[in-house]
């Protein structure tokens, strides 16, 4: 096959990202006709249309959308393989920027960062804590810790743990009001809402159950919701790490465990567009090696 498939994939990803043949050709320093030829050869090889060409811009076909995701992954793997071969001798150095959710970052990512900086003296690091989803490329973030299912396929993800969503109350509250035995029982309880959603979702025998309690107290802060719960204010639903301290000390108790949805994945994500540098790989390796991020 005359065409080098990896080069063609790289051209295809660039055309898709820049939504046009001309800007892709400029970025890749190729002639527009060379770009057109490589895409045509790739489509012919696959026996499928990847791009719809309109007068204004280029759009992905359904096949193209799926192929784009796989092509990104393949190119990232190749880059990583090349990079790791080149960097076997390189110690992590430079500046590492990591973003993480506020509470989880404070409790669980910051200690890893401390260990990381001790281990790699040539690195300077910044830990940005925010519950807003950051754009890694625009904000020049090397890696982000994310809890939950990932929507953005332009990032490479490495799963490093998992997180239950749990329903908790104090033993005292449960003694006074009885323990809810099914999700529907929550409607008769004092509830405390945390987070943007008013719906609490559960699973029974593979069937989804949705309950919409009428909360006595609501907050966008897990700490505030748990504080009220620990004062006997009622039942709340939070991520397992948020209630870990209260559970360990016996101030809180988990209810409705058998109705919980499957645990949420915890990933470290990083942009495919960048070579996985020694500093980022070392950070991911340290998380895998030292962090107990199984909140199950």
N, C-alpha and C positions, 0 to 999 in steps of 0.2 A: 504493500500500500504506500503510494508516494507521499501522502499527507502524513505529517507527524501529528498523531491524534492529540497529544498533550498540548502542543502549540495551538491546534485548532480549538480545543476546549478553552484555552486561555483567551483566545480571540473572541469566542462566543460569549464568555462571561463578561468580557470588557464591553462588547456591543450591548449586551443585556443591561449592564450597569449604567452605561452612558446613553442608552436608548437611541443609538444611532451608529451607522457605519462610519460616517465622516469623523465624529469625535473620537471613536475607538481607533481609527487609523492614525489620527494625530497623536493620541496617547501612546500608541504602540510603535510609533514612527514607521508605519507601513503605508504603502499606497492604498487608497480606497479600493482599487480593483483587486489587490492582494487579499484584503479583508473579505470582500464579497466572494472571491474564489474559494477561500478557506471555509467559509460558512457553507457555501454550496456543496463543497466536497464532503463536509461533515454531515450535512443533511442527506446527501446521497448515500453515504456509508450507513447511516442509521435508517434510511428508508422512511424518513418522517420529516415534516416541516417543523422547524424549531421557532422560526420568527415570522411574524406577519409584517410585511413591509407596506406601510401606508405612505402617502406623500409627506405627511408631517413628521412622523417618527416611526420607530420600530417597536412592535409589541410582541410579547411571548405568546406562543400557542400553548395549549394545555400540556402537550408533550414537552415543549420547551421549558415550561415552568418546572416540571418534575426533573428534567434533565439538568437544569441549572443548579438545582440543589445538590444533585449527585456530583456534577462536575466540580462545584466548589469544594466539596468534601475531598474528592480525588486530588485536586490541585493542592489543597491544604496538606494532605498526607504526603504528597511528593515533596512539597516545600519543606515540610517538617523533617522528612527523611534526609534530604540534602543538608538542611540546616544543622541537624543533630550530628551528621557526619563531620560537617565543617567545624562544629563547636565542641566536639569531644574534648578538645584541649582547652576550650575557653571557660573561664570561670564567669559566673553571672556578674554583670557590671552595668553601670548606667542608672537610669531612673525608672522605677517601677511604680505605675499608678494602678491601684486596685479600688474598685467600688463595691459596696456591699449594703444590704438593708441596714437601717439604723440600729435597731436593738440587737439583731443577730451579729452585725459587724462589731458592735461594742463588746459583746460577750464572747464571741467565738472566732472572729476573723482577726481582731487586734492581737490576741495572744500568739497567733501563727505569725503575724507580721513581726512581732518582737523577736521570736525565735529565728525568723528568716534573716533579720538584720544582724543578729548576733553571728549567724552562720556565714553570711556573705558580706564581709565588710566593704566590698567595692560598690555595693548598691546603695542608692538613696531611694527612699520610698515615700509614697503618699497614699493614705487610706481615706477615701471619700465615702462618708456614710450618708445615705439618703434612701428614702422609701420610694422615690420617683425612679422610673426606669431611665437610665442614662443611655445616650447614644455613644457607643464606645468609640466609633471612628471620629465623630464630630468633636467629642470631648477629650480625645486623645487619652483614652483609658486602655491600659494593656489587658486587663482581665477584670471580670465582674463575677461576684458570687450571687446566684439567683435561686430563690426558692419557688418551686411551682413549675408548671408546664411551660415550655418555651414556645413562643410564637414566631420569633424571628429566625429564619433559616439561613441568614447570611452570616451567622456566627458559628464557630465550632464549639461544641459543648462536651465537657467531660463530667460525668456524674460522679459526685464525691460523697454522697450521703442521701438520707431521706428524712422526711419530716411528717409526723402525724398531725392531723388537726383533731384536737380533743375537746370534750365537753367536761367542765369541772365545776365543782361547788365545794363549800366547806362541809366537813362531817357534821358540824352543828346544824347547818341549814338543812341538810338531807335528813337528819334525825327529826327535825321539826316538821318538814314538809313532805317527807317521803322521797324515795329515790325514783326518778323517772325510769320506767322499764322499756318504753318504746319512744321513738322520736316524737310521736303525736302527744305523748304525756307532757312535753315541754310547754304546750299551750296553756296548761293549768299552773305553770310555775312562774316565779319572778325571774325574768331573764335579763341579761346584760349583753348588749350588742357591742362588738368590736369590729371595726373595719367598714368598708363601704357597702357591703351587701346585707340586705335585710333577710335574705333567705338562708336557712341552715340546711345543708344537703347531707343526706345519709344514704346508705345502701343496705338492702336486705335481699338476700338470695339473687344477687345480680340486678335487682330492680332499684331504680333511684327513688328516694323518698325526699320530698321537699317540705320543710316546715317553715312558716313565717311567724315567729313569735312576736309579741308586742312588748318590746323591751321597757323595763322600768328605768334603765339607765343605758345610755349609748356613748361611746367615745371612739375617736380615731387613734387613741393610745391604748396599747395592750396593757401597759403598766397601770393606767387609771382603771380599766375594766377589771383587772385582777385585784387591784386594791379594794375595790367595792365588793368583789366576790369574796375576798378574804375577810371582809368585815361582815360576812353573812348575808350580803345583799341579794344572792341568787345564783343562777347558773349562767356560765359564760362559755363561749367557744373560741379557743385560741390555738396558736401553733404550739406544739409540745415544748419547744425550748423556752417559750415565754413563761410557762407555768412550772418549769422544772424545779425551781427553788422551792416553791410552795408545796409541790408534791413530795419533794425529798424530806421536807420538815414536817410533813403530815398536816399542813394547814389546808391542803386541797385534796380532793379525791376525784378520780376519773369516773364518769358515768357513760352509759350507752356505747361502751368500747366496741361491742360486736356490730354496731351499726355504722362504724366509721367508714368513710371513703378510703380507698387505697392511699398509702402515704404519698406525699408530694416529693418529687425528686429535688435534690439540691445539686446544682451544676456550677462549675466554673466555666464561663464562656469567654471567648476571645475572638477578635476579628480574623477572618480567613485571609484578608488582604495583606496581613503582615506575616512575615516569617515568625514562627514561634521561636522567640529568642531564648537564650540560656536563662535569662532572669525570670521569664514567665514560666518556662518549663520547671525551673527549680522551685518556684512558688507552688505550682500545682503538685509537684512531687512531695513537697513538705506537707501540704494539706492531706494528701493521701496517706502519707507515712505517720503523721502525728495526730491528726484531728479525729475525734470520735463523733462524726456528724451523723450518727444513726439515732434519730430521735423517735424511737419506735416503742 
